Amino acid sequence: MKPRQLATQALNFAIVLSTAFMLWKGLSVVSNSSSPIVVVLSESMEPAFQRGDLLVLWNRGMETQLGEVVVYNVRGRDIPIVHRVIQKFGGGTEPLQLLTKGDNNAADDTELYAPGQRYLNRATDVVGSAYGFVPFVGYVTILLSEHPWLKTAMLVLMGASVILQRE
């Protein structure tokens, strides 16, 4: 393979990656959410959402309602949680506080919150509210996280297709 072709293919690959990054950042700005798309990782929200469903989040100009599905981060943990608001406190001049629960869980989420935390702060803990979803599309993410060798295989296949691609 000629150096010029190799450089062209490397640039094409870089363009694909930068386009994906720009789309992600654009969605983040539009939705006002640091993570505008999340994958449901457990069965805790069945039957409303299944494991592997891809959720689109919105965090702009909405007042949180009882029954609304929110995605929140727990301090000290990396994985966001998708659960429904079952109680809310405060609002107006006071910070809005929420109590959440998975539809398929027997108890509320107070055991999942950070130590000493009894409620979620809507402004700081909630990433966004579920605005829409695509069924099972996120299952690829689950497979890649549960089977690390798949990541390597996928990267090798992508790299090979870039190198072997002919114009």
N, C-alpha and C positions, 0 to 999 in steps of 0.2 A: 504494500500500500504506500502511495506517495505521501510525503509529509504534508503537502497542501490538502489532500483529501482527509488525512487524519485531523488536521487543524480544523477543517470545515465541520467534520463530524463532532469534534469536541465542542466547537462553538454552538452547533445545533443542540447538543445535549445541555449545554449551559443555558441556552435560551429557554428550553423546556423547563428546566429547574427554576429559572428566574421568573418565568411566567406563572408557574404554580405558586411561588412565593408571593408575587404581586397580587394574584387573585386572593390568596389567604389574607394578606394585609388589607386589601380593598374590602373584603367581607368584614374584617374586624372593624374597620372604620365605619362602614355603613351600618353595621349592627350594634356598634358601641360595645362589643364584647371581645375580650382577649382571646376567646376560643369560640368562633362563630359556628363551628360544626363539632359535634361530639358523637361518640358511639356508645350505645347502651351496652354495658359490659356484664350485667347480671340479669337474673329473672325477677328482680324485686319490683319491677313496674308492670309485670304481666297482669292482666291481658292488654293493657293500654299500649305498651311497647314491649317488643320481644328483644332478646339478646341479639345484638348485631344490627339493630335499627340505627340509622344515621339521623341525628336530630339537627335541625337548623335552629339556631338561637337568635333571639332578638332582645336587646337590652336598652331600647331607646323609647322614651316617652310612654311607657306603660305603667299603670298602677297595678301592683301585684294583687291578684284576687284569690280568695279561697278556692281550692280545687285546681289552681294553675300548676303546671309542671315546670319546675325550675331546676337548673343545674347549679350546683354549688361546690366550692372547694373547702376542704377542712384544713385548717392551719396545720402544717407539718406533714401533710400527705400530698402526693402528686396526682392522684386519680380523682377526677370530678365525679360527683354523685348526682344521679337523675332521680328526683322524687317530687311528690305532690305537696303543696302547701295545705296544711290542715288547720292551722291557727295563725293569726297575725295580731301583733300588738304594736301600739304606737302609731307613727305616721304624723304627718303635718310638721310640727316643730320638733317632735321627738323622732329619733331614728326608728325606721320600720323594722320590727323584728318578726321573724317567721319561725314556725315549727313545721317540720316536714315529716313525711312518712312514705315509704314505698307501698304501692297498692297491694302488693303480694306479701307484705310484712305484717306481723301481728302487732308490733309495737312501733312507737314513733322513733325518730332519729336521734334522740338525745344521747344515746350510747355511741353514736357515730361522730358527734361533734367533738371539738377539741376539749381537752380536760378543763373543767370549770365552766364550759360554755353550755348554756341552757337553750339558747335560741340562735338563729342565724341573723346577722345584720344584713339587711337587703343591699345596702350600699357597698359593703366590703366583701361579703362572703359569696354572694350570688353572681355567677358568671353571666347568666341570661335565662330567659324563659323560652320554653319550646314553642317555636313558631310553626314548624312543619317537620315532617320526617319522611325518610325514604326507607322502606322495609328491607332489612337484611344486607344492605350495601356495605355496612361497616364490618361485616363478618370477616372480611379480608384482614382488617386491622387486628381483630381478635386472634385469627390464625397466626399472623406474623408475631404477635406478642407471646402466644403460647408455645410456638415452635420456632425458636430463634434460627434454626438451620434454614428455614424458608426465606428469611431475610437475605442470607448469604446467597442462596440459590437464585433469588429474584435479582439481586445486584449483579451476579455473574451473567445471568441471561440478558439483562439490560445492557451491560457493558459489551457483551458479545454481539448483541444486535447493533449497537452503535459502531463497533469496529468492522463488522462484516457487511454492514449496509452498503449497497452500491447505489450510486446516483444515476 
